[in-house]
Amino acid sequence: KNEVEQSPQNLTAQEGEFITINCSYSVGISALHWLQQHPGGGIVSLFMLSSGKKKHGRLIATINIQEKHSSLHITASHPRDSAVYICAVRSGRDDKIIFGKGTRLHILP
Amino acid sequence: SAVISQKPSRDICQRGTSLTIQCQVDSQVTMMFWYRQQPGQSLTLIATANQGSEATYESGFVIDKFPISRPNLTFSTLTVSNMSPEDSSIYLCSVEFGGRGRDTFGSGTRLTVV
């Protein structure tokens, strides 16, 4: 079992829909990151979380440390949101970053 | 947080050649990290680069194949040597700056070996 699990693996939705991507992890962490990987491979950091909730534009990220779970939400989704979204945690055990396999999101116009 | 400039963003290379990827950070950082993402896989740590000492490689990665330089506290390079099509991947650098867990990521390098 991977230490960082994302769901769903793939998600196709219509423009305007509310999107939720989930990340569960099994190790103690010092921080959790959400990254966006564009179709060309370029990576953009969206959020770093250690507790609570953060919002940036139409993106919202939450984390529940007790449940070892984080969610990334996209409101009013748009085709330009189509990308792979990656959850990564910095392990408190060995201080290394562990990446999830990513969720491939496709928003249809 | 720090800002990383990673170059090149993509390249197509002939097998048997080598490619050097650069990461420049706008702040001095102790450690820089290099990752690889093979097609369909998650990002995996290749090595940790400390300034002034040899890089520490993860299991399955060796210095002869992935030599790393770290000449100062703001710069590092990763070379993919004697490339084969199996080296076609995305390569990524990152740093931790400004506190524990405050990681910054480069934009990635998409390498295709033909």
Backbone of each chain as ProteinMPNN parsed JSONL, in Angstrom:
{"seq_chain_A": "KNEVEQSPQNLTAQEGEFITINCSYSVGISALHWLQQHPGGGIVSLFMLSSGKKKHGRLIATINIQEKHSSLHITASHPRDSAVYICAVRSGRDDKIIFGKGTRLHILP", "coords_chain_A": {"N_chain_A": [[0.84, -1.189, 0.0], [0.565, 2.183, -0.926], [2.082, 5.002, 0.679], [0.936, 7.439, 0.334], [-2.14, 8.047, -0.874], [-4.263, 8.785, -3.541], [-7.509, 9.836, -4.601], [-10.189, 10.446, -6.894], [-8.446, 8.398, -9.369], [-8.744, 9.211, -11.963], [-10.743, 11.779, -13.335], [-13.501, 13.058, -14.915], [-15.376, 15.861, -15.747], [-18.087, 18.204, -16.206], [-17.831, 21.561, -17.366], [-18.047, 24.04, -14.888], [-18.821, 22.438, -12.802], [-18.472, 21.402, -9.353], [-15.503, 20.33, -7.98], [-13.895, 17.677, -6.293], [-10.95, 16.397, -4.968], [-9.265, 13.808, -3.382], [-6.915, 13.006, -0.75], [-5.183, 10.674, 1.049], [-3.052, 9.72, 3.707], [-0.512, 7.753, 5.325], [1.489, 8.211, 7.102], [3.119, 10.105, 9.732], [3.228, 13.613, 9.361], [4.907, 16.691, 8.463], [4.101, 18.608, 6.752], [1.811, 19.17, 4.02], [1.43, 19.11, 0.536], [-0.192, 20.437, -2.328], [0.026, 20.014, -5.754], [0.011, 21.148, -9.144], [0.125, 19.653, -12.234], [0.811, 20.403, -15.455], [-0.379, 19.519, -18.789], [1.92, 19.526, -20.427], [3.869, 18.831, -18.686], [4.912, 20.662, -16.891], [5.18, 21.892, -13.542], [3.297, 23.275, -10.921], [3.144, 24.77, -7.778], [0.44, 24.626, -5.616], [-0.722, 24.7, -2.988], [0.505, 24.731, 0.381], [0.028, 22.977, 3.303], [-0.368, 22.705, 6.795], [-2.247, 22.582, 8.671], [-5.821, 22.971, 9.022], [-7.359, 25.069, 6.646], [-7.031, 26.403, 3.351], [-7.446, 28.979, 0.916], [-7.445, 29.92, -2.469], [-8.352, 31.905, -4.878], [-10.421, 30.074, -6.98], [-9.785, 27.735, -5.83], [-9.663, 25.5, -3.09], [-8.164, 24.153, -0.266], [-8.106, 21.628, 2.166], [-7.201, 20.162, 5.303], [-7.14, 17.396, 7.503], [-5.6, 16.589, 10.214], [-5.817, 14.65, 12.208], [-7.32, 12.652, 10.996], [-5.682, 12.088, 8.901], [-5.954, 13.096, 6.256], [-6.599, 14.919, 3.292], [-8.234, 17.324, 1.237], [-8.73, 18.645, -2.022], [-10.466, 21.192, -3.47], [-12.232, 22.429, -6.282], [-13.971, 25.117, -7.336], [-16.614, 26.088, -9.581], [-15.571, 24.868, -12.008], [-13.329, 24.877, -14.832], [-12.367, 24.392, -18.265], [-9.607, 25.012, -18.424], [-8.659, 24.135, -16.037], [-7.994, 21.577, -16.377], [-5.736, 19.091, -15.729], [-3.072, 17.271, -14.075], [-3.368, 16.589, -10.701], [-1.42, 16.611, -7.884], [-0.762, 15.189, -4.78], [1.417, 15.677, -2.074], [3.435, 14.736, 0.669], [5.437, 15.793, 3.408], [7.331, 13.701, 5.137], [7.23, 13.052, 8.587], [8.752, 11.141, 9.672], [11.18, 10.483, 8.253], [11.737, 12.816, 7.077], [11.46, 13.083, 4.359], [10.013, 13.794, 1.127], [6.997, 12.453, 0.034], [5.235, 11.427, -2.732], [1.934, 11.355, -4.089], [0.25, 9.431, -6.673], [-1.158, 11.028, -8.288], [-4.042, 12.749, -9.614], [-5.854, 12.675, -12.478], [-7.466, 15.193, -14.031], [-10.117, 16.146, -16.106], [-11.805, 18.621, -17.613], [-14.711, 19.211, -19.26], [-15.846, 21.335, -21.902]], "CA_chain_A": [[0.0, 0.0, 0.0], [1.314, 3.416, -0.953], [1.934, 5.839, 1.868], [0.064, 8.543, -0.067], [-3.14, 7.538, -1.814], [-5.18, 9.804, -4.049], [-8.709, 9.367, -5.295], [-10.056, 9.335, -7.827], [-7.265, 8.436, -10.235], [-9.159, 9.984, -13.116], [-12.022, 12.441, -13.121], [-13.983, 13.896, -16.009], [-16.539, 16.617, -15.303], [-18.525, 19.292, -17.064], [-17.49, 22.909, -16.941], [-18.931, 24.603, -13.88], [-19.033, 21.523, -11.682], [-17.635, 21.463, -8.156], [-14.588, 19.179, -8.043], [-13.176, 17.3, -5.063], [-9.896, 15.387, -5.095], [-8.913, 13.396, -2.026], [-5.576, 12.489, -0.483], [-5.02, 10.057, 2.361], [-1.664, 9.331, 3.927], [-0.415, 6.819, 6.456], [2.642, 8.555, 7.936], [3.083, 11.426, 10.335], [3.77, 14.58, 8.415], [5.105, 18.064, 8.907], [3.395, 19.468, 5.805], [1.209, 18.521, 2.859], [1.425, 20.002, -0.622], [-0.939, 20.137, -3.545], [0.723, 20.499, -6.94], [-0.703, 21.002, -10.403], [1.036, 19.318, -13.331], [0.165, 20.705, -16.724], [-0.183, 18.462, -19.794], [3.293, 19.512, -20.925], [4.762, 18.342, -17.636], [5.28, 21.713, -15.956], [4.579, 21.713, -12.216], [3.025, 24.502, -10.175], [2.74, 24.517, -6.405], [-0.833, 25.279, -5.331], [-0.897, 24.935, -1.558], [1.194, 24.0, 1.425], [-0.85, 22.944, 4.467], [-0.017, 21.913, 7.969], [-3.494, 22.463, 9.426], [-6.917, 23.834, 8.623], [-7.911, 25.286, 5.317], [-6.509, 27.55, 2.612], [-8.224, 29.29, -0.287], [-6.792, 30.802, -3.434], [-9.238, 31.98, -6.035], [-11.456, 29.028, -6.993], [-9.215, 26.534, -5.224], [-9.71, 25.403, -1.635], [-7.528, 22.934, 0.23], [-8.337, 21.374, 3.587], [-6.466, 19.032, 5.851], [-7.536, 16.907, 8.82], [-4.395, 15.897, 10.671], [-6.205, 13.455, 12.984], [-7.773, 11.613, 10.074], [-4.65, 11.939, 7.876], [-6.701, 13.243, 5.02], [-6.693, 16.259, 2.734], [-9.034, 17.448, 0.024], [-8.579, 19.821, -2.876], [-11.73, 21.502, -4.131], [-12.236, 23.453, -7.328], [-15.323, 25.614, -7.579], [-16.856, 26.62, -10.931], [-14.458, 24.327, -12.796], [-13.165, 25.405, -16.177], [-11.453, 23.521, -19.024], [-8.191, 25.284, -18.15], [-8.273, 23.415, -14.817], [-7.604, 20.217, -16.757], [-4.334, 18.87, -15.364], [-2.898, 16.244, -13.048], [-3.208, 17.194, -9.381], [-0.569, 15.715, -7.103], [-0.647, 15.402, -3.331], [2.734, 15.274, -1.582], [3.605, 14.998, 2.09], [6.786, 15.714, 3.954], [7.219, 12.712, 6.201], [7.859, 13.391, 9.847], [9.616, 10.023, 10.061], [12.524, 10.608, 7.686], [11.836, 14.161, 6.518], [11.46, 13.041, 2.892], [8.728, 14.061, 0.49], [6.373, 11.297, -0.61], [4.24, 11.927, -3.672], [0.887, 10.492, -4.608], [0.35, 9.16, -8.103], [-1.831, 12.083, -9.035], [-5.417, 12.615, -10.122], [-5.958, 13.327, -13.791], [-8.749, 15.893, -14.137], [-10.465, 16.634, -17.431], [-13.036, 19.401, -17.566], [-15.282, 19.34, -20.608], [-16.545, 22.626, -22.095]], "C_chain_A": [[0.874, 1.237, 0.0], [1.051, 4.237, 0.299], [1.072, 7.058, 1.591], [-0.864, 8.032, -1.165], [-4.057, 8.673, -2.235], [-6.381, 9.14, -4.694], [-9.529, 10.557, -5.752], [-8.754, 9.424, -8.614], [-7.528, 9.307, -11.446], [-10.534, 10.574, -12.849], [-12.339, 13.3, -14.333], [-15.271, 14.565, -15.548], [-16.882, 17.697, -16.317], [-18.075, 20.636, -16.486], [-18.523, 23.429, -15.949], [-19.139, 23.704, -12.666], [-18.048, 21.779, -10.544], [-16.826, 20.176, -8.103], [-13.969, 18.936, -6.674], [-12.18, 16.193, -5.38], [-9.396, 15.093, -3.684], [-7.51, 12.825, -1.931], [-5.55, 11.939, 0.933], [-3.578, 9.597, 2.505], [-1.564, 8.539, 5.222], [0.749, 7.139, 7.387], [2.383, 9.871, 8.644], [3.772, 12.416, 9.428], [4.035, 15.915, 9.092], [4.398, 19.04, 7.971], [2.832, 18.63, 4.672], [1.123, 19.553, 1.743], [0.437, 19.493, -1.659], [-0.226, 20.812, -4.716], [-0.166, 20.281, -8.155], [0.33, 20.747, -11.497], [0.304, 19.486, -14.643], [0.439, 19.591, -17.738], [1.23, 18.397, -20.345], [4.3, 19.05, -19.895], [5.135, 19.379, -16.607], [4.51, 21.603, -14.646], [4.466, 23.05, -11.515], [2.589, 24.109, -8.768], [1.475, 25.308, -6.106], [-0.95, 25.662, -3.854], [0.142, 24.166, -0.76], [0.334, 24.113, 2.683], [-0.186, 22.195, 5.599], [-1.233, 21.749, 8.887], [-4.565, 23.294, 8.729], [-7.227, 23.869, 7.147], [-7.23, 26.482, 4.679], [-7.321, 27.729, 1.337], [-7.413, 30.221, -1.165], [-7.635, 30.804, -4.691], [-10.323, 30.925, -5.952], [-10.979, 27.736, -6.343], [-9.272, 26.622, -3.701], [-9.038, 24.095, -1.252], [-7.778, 22.832, 1.726], [-7.494, 20.199, 4.026], [-7.007, 18.7, 7.232], [-6.388, 16.04, 9.32], [-4.763, 14.6, 11.402], [-6.603, 12.309, 12.068], [-6.766, 11.34, 8.964], [-5.277, 12.0, 6.485], [-6.708, 14.705, 4.6], [-7.57, 16.22, 1.496], [-8.675, 18.73, -0.704], [-9.901, 20.007, -3.603], [-11.515, 22.577, -5.182], [-13.69, 23.857, -7.541], [-15.42, 26.168, -9.0], [-15.749, 26.176, -11.888], [-14.517, 24.804, -14.249], [-12.217, 24.48, -16.942], [-9.968, 23.788, -18.758], [-7.711, 24.664, -16.84], [-7.827, 21.995, -15.128], [-6.101, 20.042, -16.569], [-4.281, 17.638, -14.473], [-2.625, 16.959, -11.729], [-2.522, 16.176, -8.473], [-0.56, 16.153, -5.642], [0.729, 14.904, -2.899], [2.83, 15.622, -0.105], [5.081, 14.968, 2.441], [6.697, 14.851, 5.206], [7.923, 13.189, 7.459], [8.84, 12.328, 10.301], [11.038, 10.212, 9.548], [12.729, 11.927, 6.95], [11.871, 14.174, 4.99], [10.062, 13.334, 2.37], [8.253, 12.799, -0.221], [5.238, 11.827, -1.471], [3.161, 10.877, -3.93], [1.044, 10.317, -6.103], [-0.388, 10.187, -8.949], [-3.254, 11.726, -9.424], [-5.492, 13.387, -11.427], [-7.363, 13.887, -13.946], [-8.937, 16.41, -15.546], [-11.803, 17.339, -17.339], [-13.514, 19.65, -18.997], [-16.013, 20.671, -20.753], [-18.037, 22.415, -22.321]], "O_chain_A": [[1.802, 1.355, 0.8], [-0.025, 4.185, 0.895], [0.53, 7.653, 2.523], [-0.419, 7.636, -2.243], [-4.562, 9.426, -1.402], [-6.293, 8.046, -5.252], [-9.565, 11.578, -5.067], [-8.041, 10.424, -8.527], [-6.654, 10.045, -11.9], [-11.381, 9.945, -12.216], [-11.549, 14.158, -14.727], [-16.16, 13.9, -15.016], [-16.07, 18.053, -17.172], [-17.96, 20.804, -15.272], [-19.727, 23.272, -16.152], [-19.588, 24.168, -11.618], [-16.95, 22.298, -10.748], [-17.377, 19.077, -8.172], [-13.571, 19.875, -5.984], [-12.53, 15.179, -5.985], [-9.139, 16.004, -2.897], [-6.985, 12.245, -2.882], [-5.855, 12.645, 1.894], [-2.961, 9.141, 1.543], [-2.421, 8.643, 6.099], [0.976, 6.419, 8.359], [1.538, 10.66, 8.22], [4.782, 12.099, 8.799], [3.472, 16.229, 10.141], [4.126, 20.177, 8.355], [3.308, 17.529, 4.397], [0.789, 20.715, 1.975], [0.258, 18.289, -1.841], [0.081, 22.003, -4.679], [-0.982, 19.36, -8.194], [1.278, 21.513, -11.669], [-0.688, 18.809, -14.914], [1.377, 18.812, -17.569], [1.699, 17.315, -20.698], [5.479, 18.895, -20.213], [5.631, 19.024, -15.538], [3.327, 21.262, -14.641], [5.4, 23.852, -11.509], [1.759, 23.216, -8.596], [1.435, 26.521, -6.316], [-1.242, 26.811, -3.521], [0.598, 23.097, -1.166], [-0.044, 25.214, 3.083], [0.475, 21.178, 5.388], [-1.245, 20.888, 9.766], [-4.262, 24.198, 7.951], [-7.342, 22.836, 6.488], [-6.891, 27.453, 5.356], [-7.816, 26.764, 0.756], [-6.785, 31.169, -0.695], [-7.638, 29.846, -5.464], [-11.068, 30.874, -4.973], [-11.713, 26.747, -6.318], [-8.975, 27.657, -3.106], [-9.312, 23.051, -1.844], [-7.675, 23.817, 2.457], [-7.12, 19.348, 3.219], [-7.297, 19.59, 8.032], [-6.231, 14.895, 8.896], [-4.099, 13.577, 11.234], [-6.273, 11.15, 12.319], [-6.982, 10.437, 8.156], [-5.143, 11.087, 5.669], [-6.81, 15.608, 5.43], [-7.637, 15.209, 0.797], [-8.361, 19.753, -0.094], [-10.392, 19.095, -4.268], [-10.727, 23.505, -4.999], [-14.531, 23.027, -7.885], [-14.435, 26.655, -9.554], [-15.075, 27.005, -12.5], [-15.58, 25.086, -14.803], [-11.353, 23.848, -16.334], [-9.155, 22.87, -18.86], [-6.515, 24.66, -16.552], [-7.338, 21.287, -14.247], [-5.3, 20.754, -17.173], [-5.308, 17.039, -14.157], [-1.756, 17.828, -11.652], [-2.978, 15.043, -8.318], [-0.375, 17.328, -5.324], [1.158, 13.827, -3.314], [2.362, 16.678, 0.324], [5.867, 14.223, 1.854], [6.071, 15.225, 6.197], [9.057, 13.666, 7.413], [9.656, 12.56, 11.192], [11.994, 10.113, 10.316], [13.747, 12.136, 6.291], [12.27, 15.172, 4.391], [9.065, 13.15, 3.068], [8.997, 12.165, -0.969], [4.385, 12.581, -1.0], [3.436, 9.678, -3.983], [1.874, 10.976, -6.729], [-0.258, 10.21, -10.173], [-3.613, 10.555, -9.545], [-5.229, 14.589, -11.475], [-8.337, 13.135, -13.988], [-8.042, 17.033, -16.117], [-12.819, 16.72, -17.022], [-12.802, 20.224, -19.821], [-16.72, 21.093, -19.838], [-18.777, 23.382, -22.5]]}, "seq_chain_B": "SAVISQKPSRDICQRGTSLTIQCQVDSQVTMMFWYRQQPGQSLTLIATANQGSEATYESGFVIDKFPISRPNLTFSTLTVSNMSPEDSSIYLCSVEFGGRGRDTFGSGTRLTVV", "coords_chain_B": {"N_chain_B": [[8.541, 32.286, 0.668], [10.967, 30.377, -1.255], [12.064, 30.911, -4.672], [12.334, 28.976, -7.547], [14.203, 28.524, -10.469], [14.086, 26.404, -13.09], [15.821, 24.723, -15.618], [16.47, 22.946, -18.71], [13.011, 23.397, -19.741], [12.009, 21.415, -21.268], [13.283, 18.77, -23.338], [14.501, 17.008, -26.172], [16.409, 14.24, -26.735], [19.188, 12.441, -28.139], [19.819, 8.933, -27.897], [22.443, 7.729, -25.816], [23.67, 10.137, -25.399], [24.185, 12.915, -23.081], [22.37, 14.893, -20.716], [22.19, 17.94, -19.008], [20.533, 19.294, -16.312], [19.434, 22.269, -14.816], [19.018, 23.953, -11.705], [18.216, 26.944, -10.25], [18.115, 28.867, -7.369], [16.507, 31.515, -5.626], [17.292, 32.08, -3.101], [19.531, 31.279, -0.404], [20.014, 27.921, 0.288], [20.211, 24.953, 2.239], [19.881, 22.243, 1.491], [19.181, 20.618, -1.589], [16.871, 18.9, -3.634], [16.421, 16.21, -5.877], [14.191, 14.762, -8.223], [12.528, 12.112, -10.008], [10.054, 11.393, -12.408], [8.709, 8.813, -13.857], [6.882, 7.737, -16.788], [3.468, 7.517, -16.02], [3.951, 7.029, -13.371], [4.549, 7.917, -9.881], [6.311, 10.788, -8.57], [9.678, 10.298, -7.659], [12.295, 10.283, -5.306], [15.556, 11.024, -6.315], [18.077, 11.917, -5.371], [19.705, 13.715, -2.701], [21.134, 16.844, -2.486], [23.784, 18.372, -0.986], [25.528, 21.346, -0.282], [28.961, 21.439, -0.752], [29.5, 18.812, -0.198], [29.355, 15.351, -1.24], [26.532, 14.229, -3.13], [23.697, 12.514, -1.743], [22.457, 9.463, -2.623], [19.414, 7.778, -3.443], [18.172, 4.421, -3.064], [18.672, 2.473, -5.929], [19.504, 4.44, -7.604], [22.423, 5.81, -9.052], [25.618, 7.46, -8.837], [27.181, 7.545, -11.157], [25.37, 7.444, -13.22], [23.625, 9.523, -12.681], [25.065, 12.095, -12.119], [25.553, 14.764, -9.826], [25.927, 18.195, -9.236], [26.809, 20.71, -6.857], [27.644, 23.55, -6.511], [27.356, 25.894, -5.011], [25.274, 27.614, -2.566], [22.943, 28.243, -3.884], [22.503, 26.937, -6.251], [22.243, 24.065, -8.382], [22.999, 21.181, -10.349], [21.729, 18.461, -12.256], [22.794, 15.7, -14.006], [21.829, 13.591, -16.609], [23.145, 10.751, -17.676], [24.58, 9.083, -20.543], [22.187, 8.421, -22.016], [19.16, 6.497, -22.383], [16.119, 5.343, -23.977], [14.577, 4.611, -21.767], [15.112, 6.492, -19.876], [13.468, 8.557, -20.38], [11.535, 10.864, -18.902], [10.024, 12.977, -16.388], [11.915, 15.36, -14.741], [12.594, 16.803, -11.619], [13.346, 19.457, -9.378], [13.653, 20.431, -5.935], [13.457, 22.517, -2.979], [13.802, 23.059, 0.557], [12.766, 25.709, 2.394], [12.68, 28.346, 4.701], [11.469, 27.187, 6.851], [10.299, 24.169, 8.438], [8.981, 21.818, 6.273], [8.324, 23.729, 4.445], [8.371, 23.592, 1.425], [9.585, 24.234, -1.821], [9.045, 23.934, -5.277], [10.646, 23.2, -8.388], [9.807, 23.846, -11.855], [9.944, 21.643, -13.395], [11.414, 19.33, -15.772], [10.87, 18.029, -18.847], [11.972, 15.208, -20.299], [12.725, 13.586, -23.269], [13.939, 10.736, -24.752], [15.286, 9.618, -27.712]], "CA_chain_B": [[9.099, 31.058, 0.139], [11.981, 30.56, -2.281], [11.645, 30.769, -6.065], [13.282, 28.141, -8.271], [14.197, 28.53, -11.928], [14.598, 25.122, -13.575], [16.011, 24.724, -17.072], [15.42, 23.384, -19.617], [11.67, 22.905, -19.405], [11.858, 20.162, -22.005], [14.318, 18.51, -24.337], [14.491, 15.721, -26.871], [17.832, 13.928, -26.847], [19.557, 11.175, -28.769], [20.346, 7.942, -26.958], [23.888, 7.732, -25.689], [24.146, 11.47, -25.019], [23.899, 13.321, -21.707], [21.668, 16.166, -20.552], [22.343, 18.555, -17.702], [19.396, 20.101, -15.884], [19.885, 23.24, -13.829], [18.06, 24.616, -10.816], [18.734, 28.154, -9.611], [17.209, 29.301, -6.313], [16.739, 32.935, -5.32], [17.715, 32.174, -1.707], [20.505, 30.255, -0.037], [19.365, 26.759, 0.901], [21.184, 23.927, 2.611], [19.716, 21.01, 0.707], [18.325, 20.594, -2.761], [16.412, 17.548, -3.885], [16.129, 15.896, -7.287], [13.2, 13.71, -8.351], [12.207, 11.627, -11.343], [8.711, 10.861, -12.595], [8.581, 8.019, -15.067], [5.496, 7.779, -17.294], [2.462, 6.79, -15.263], [4.401, 6.782, -11.998], [4.676, 9.096, -9.027], [7.658, 11.344, -8.433], [10.528, 9.515, -6.761], [13.53, 10.98, -4.971], [16.811, 10.49, -6.849], [19.198, 12.22, -4.484], [19.727, 14.957, -1.942], [22.396, 17.523, -2.775], [24.264, 19.334, -0.004], [26.655, 22.135, -0.751], [30.235, 21.117, -0.133], [29.698, 17.384, -0.005], [28.753, 14.552, -2.301], [25.097, 14.001, -3.01], [23.256, 11.239, -1.171], [21.561, 8.85, -3.602], [18.445, 6.786, -2.985], [18.345, 3.083, -3.62], [18.311, 2.362, -7.334], [20.108, 5.544, -8.358], [23.866, 5.828, -8.832], [26.264, 8.707, -9.216], [27.685, 7.491, -12.529], [24.251, 7.677, -14.127], [22.99, 10.809, -12.348], [25.966, 12.968, -11.358], [24.954, 15.999, -9.325], [26.851, 19.216, -8.729], [26.198, 21.679, -5.936], [28.808, 24.414, -6.305], [27.085, 26.918, -4.006], [24.014, 27.422, -1.84], [21.777, 28.652, -4.673], [22.533, 26.329, -7.584], [22.562, 22.65, -8.493], [22.707, 20.547, -11.627], [21.584, 17.008, -12.353], [23.082, 15.217, -15.354], [21.381, 12.252, -16.961], [24.267, 10.342, -18.523], [24.455, 7.932, -21.434], [20.728, 8.235, -21.954], [18.422, 5.513, -23.16], [14.692, 5.699, -23.946], [14.017, 4.392, -20.423], [15.334, 7.705, -19.084], [12.421, 9.533, -20.704], [10.826, 11.114, -17.651], [10.061, 14.355, -15.908], [12.864, 15.533, -13.655], [12.13, 17.926, -10.812], [14.136, 19.796, -8.195], [12.921, 21.142, -4.892], [14.213, 22.936, -1.805], [13.042, 23.39, 1.759], [13.25, 27.035, 2.776], [11.787, 29.163, 5.507], [10.808, 26.434, 7.9], [10.1, 22.741, 8.162], [7.847, 21.551, 5.405], [8.131, 24.802, 3.474], [9.047, 23.135, 0.223], [9.335, 24.902, -3.094], [9.342, 23.012, -6.362], [10.898, 23.708, -9.717], [8.695, 23.645, -12.788], [10.098, 20.344, -14.042], [12.044, 19.174, -17.088], [10.367, 16.848, -19.561], [13.031, 14.655, -21.141], [12.378, 12.486, -24.173], [15.133, 10.166, -25.362], [14.887, 8.898, -28.939]], "C_chain_B": [[10.132, 31.368, -0.943], [11.352, 30.428, -3.669], [12.74, 30.001, -6.793], [13.101, 28.337, -9.77], [14.846, 27.238, -12.4], [14.658, 25.151, -15.088], [16.71, 23.451, -17.514], [14.057, 22.871, -19.168], [11.382, 21.591, -20.125], [13.012, 20.011, -22.98], [14.084, 17.129, -24.95], [15.94, 15.403, -27.197], [18.035, 12.577, -27.527], [20.083, 10.219, -27.709], [21.86, 7.97, -26.983], [24.468, 9.08, -25.304], [23.783, 11.756, -23.562], [23.189, 14.673, -21.709], [21.886, 16.667, -19.129], [21.181, 19.498, -17.431], [19.858, 21.01, -14.754], [18.729, 23.726, -12.969], [18.761, 25.751, -10.094], [17.689, 28.631, -8.609], [17.534, 30.75, -5.956], [17.149, 33.155, -3.869], [18.738, 31.073, -1.421], [19.801, 29.136, 0.722], [20.411, 25.698, 1.175], [21.094, 22.722, 1.678], [18.819, 21.256, -0.5], [18.037, 19.137, -3.09], [16.112, 17.388, -5.366], [15.222, 14.671, -7.358], [13.062, 13.301, -9.817], [10.772, 11.121, -11.34], [8.674, 10.122, -13.92], [7.125, 7.999, -15.504], [4.556, 6.916, -16.467], [2.818, 6.537, -13.813], [4.416, 8.07, -11.181], [6.131, 9.577, -9.006], [8.428, 10.566, -7.369], [11.835, 10.258, -6.54], [14.73, 10.266, -5.581], [17.925, 10.674, -5.829], [18.964, 13.545, -3.782], [21.107, 15.576, -2.13], [22.691, 18.568, -1.71], [25.445, 20.085, -0.582], [27.907, 21.709, -0.003], [30.458, 19.643, 0.149], [29.035, 16.625, -1.142], [27.266, 14.346, -2.053], [24.831, 12.619, -2.409], [22.192, 10.655, -2.075], [20.634, 7.842, -2.944], [18.732, 5.445, -3.655], [17.853, 3.045, -5.059], [18.877, 3.465, -8.214], [21.589, 5.621, -8.016], [24.484, 7.088, -9.423], [26.745, 8.686, -10.655], [26.596, 7.803, -13.545], [23.653, 9.072, -13.924], [23.955, 11.687, -11.534], [25.299, 14.302, -11.037], [26.067, 16.936, -8.899], [26.103, 20.186, -7.843], [27.304, 22.673, -5.565], [28.606, 25.505, -5.262], [25.689, 26.708, -3.436], [22.771, 27.798, -2.644], [21.641, 27.897, -5.995], [22.869, 24.847, -7.494], [22.268, 22.188, -9.907], [22.587, 19.043, -11.446], [21.881, 16.64, -13.798], [22.526, 13.819, -15.511], [22.353, 11.765, -18.027], [23.924, 9.146, -19.384], [22.988, 7.509, -21.534], [20.215, 7.124, -22.851], [16.943, 5.918, -23.116], [14.042, 5.52, -22.58], [14.225, 5.591, -19.503], [14.327, 8.8, -19.404], [11.511, 9.691, -19.495], [10.713, 12.621, -17.453], [11.008, 14.395, -14.73], [12.541, 16.848, -12.942], [13.101, 18.187, -9.674], [13.239, 20.493, -7.174], [13.883, 21.555, -3.789], [13.252, 23.101, -0.648], [13.61, 24.7, 2.274], [12.222, 27.753, 3.617], [11.031, 28.394, 6.559], [10.538, 25.01, 7.467], [8.838, 22.557, 7.321], [7.586, 22.628, 4.385], [8.929, 24.473, 2.211], [8.621, 23.97, -0.973], [9.811, 23.975, -4.192], [9.704, 23.765, -7.631], [9.727, 23.381, -10.624], [8.83, 22.34, -13.562], [10.763, 20.415, -15.401], [11.516, 17.893, -17.716], [11.428, 16.383, -20.551], [12.481, 13.5, -21.972], [13.66, 12.023, -24.846], [14.712, 9.309, -26.553], [16.055, 8.088, -29.498]], "O_chain_B": [[10.17, 32.475, -1.48], [10.25, 29.9, -3.816], [13.922, 30.324, -6.678], [11.979, 28.317, -10.277], [16.026, 27.003, -12.139], [13.704, 25.542, -15.761], [17.498, 22.909, -16.739], [13.975, 21.999, -18.302], [10.607, 20.763, -19.646], [13.634, 20.991, -23.392], [13.541, 16.224, -24.317], [16.624, 16.189, -27.852], [17.171, 11.702, -27.491], [20.717, 10.64, -26.741], [22.48, 8.202, -28.02], [25.635, 9.164, -24.922], [23.15, 10.936, -22.897], [23.393, 15.491, -22.605], [21.778, 15.905, -18.168], [20.889, 20.389, -18.228], [20.577, 20.583, -13.851], [17.606, 23.888, -13.447], [19.767, 25.548, -9.414], [16.517, 28.784, -8.954], [18.695, 31.159, -5.98], [17.336, 34.296, -3.448], [18.79, 30.062, -2.122], [19.079, 29.387, 1.687], [21.382, 25.562, 0.43], [22.1, 22.248, 1.15], [17.839, 21.998, -0.434], [18.864, 18.256, -2.852], [15.616, 18.305, -6.02], [15.438, 13.679, -6.662], [13.428, 14.041, -10.729], [10.331, 10.492, -10.378], [8.615, 10.741, -14.982], [6.229, 8.218, -14.689], [4.815, 5.734, -16.243], [2.056, 5.89, -13.096], [4.308, 9.168, -11.726], [7.048, 8.847, -9.381], [7.888, 10.225, -6.316], [12.414, 10.8, -7.482], [14.908, 9.062, -5.395], [18.624, 9.726, -5.469], [18.151, 14.369, -4.201], [22.125, 14.907, -1.951], [21.942, 19.532, -1.549], [26.267, 19.51, -1.294], [27.913, 21.628, 1.225], [31.501, 19.266, 0.682], [28.253, 17.186, -1.908], [26.81, 14.295, -0.911], [25.63, 11.693, -2.55], [21.143, 11.266, -2.281], [21.02, 7.142, -2.008], [19.432, 5.361, -4.664], [16.761, 3.521, -5.37], [18.739, 3.421, -9.437], [21.975, 5.513, -6.852], [23.96, 7.692, -10.36], [26.72, 9.723, -11.318], [26.871, 8.363, -14.607], [23.227, 9.717, -14.882], [23.678, 11.986, -10.372], [24.586, 14.881, -11.857], [27.039, 16.513, -8.272], [24.918, 20.452, -8.047], [27.832, 22.643, -4.453], [29.578, 25.993, -4.686], [25.006, 25.743, -3.779], [21.655, 27.682, -2.137], [20.742, 28.197, -6.78], [23.664, 24.422, -6.655], [21.396, 22.736, -10.582], [23.25, 18.44, -10.602], [21.287, 17.205, -14.716], [22.726, 12.961, -14.651], [22.387, 12.292, -19.138], [23.097, 8.309, -19.02], [22.616, 6.389, -21.182], [20.759, 6.853, -23.922], [16.56, 6.753, -22.297], [13.065, 6.199, -22.264], [13.578, 5.69, -18.46], [14.331, 9.855, -18.769], [10.802, 8.759, -19.114], [11.232, 13.418, -18.235], [10.92, 13.567, -13.825], [12.255, 17.864, -13.576], [13.623, 17.249, -9.071], [12.205, 21.066, -7.518], [14.983, 21.016, -3.675], [12.046, 23.261, -0.838], [14.804, 24.792, 2.56], [11.036, 27.77, 3.288], [10.05, 28.895, 7.108], [10.548, 24.691, 6.279], [7.774, 23.086, 7.641], [6.713, 22.466, 3.532], [10.011, 25.011, 1.976], [7.461, 24.356, -1.111], [10.842, 23.315, -4.064], [9.149, 24.825, -7.921], [8.774, 22.72, -10.213], [7.925, 21.969, -14.309], [10.686, 21.429, -16.095], [11.699, 16.804, -17.173], [11.74, 17.078, -21.518], [11.862, 12.571, -21.452], [14.383, 12.824, -25.439], [13.893, 8.399, -26.424], [15.909, 7.42, -30.521]]}, "name": "protein", "num_of_chains": 2, "seq": "KNEVEQSPQNLTAQEGEFITINCSYSVGISALHWLQQHPGGGIVSLFMLSSGKKKHGRLIATINIQEKHSSLHITASHPRDSAVYICAVRSGRDDKIIFGKGTRLHILPSAVISQKPSRDICQRGTSLTIQCQVDSQVTMMFWYRQQPGQSLTLIATANQGSEATYESGFVIDKFPISRPNLTFSTLTVSNMSPEDSSIYLCSVEFGGRGRDTFGSGTRLTVV"}
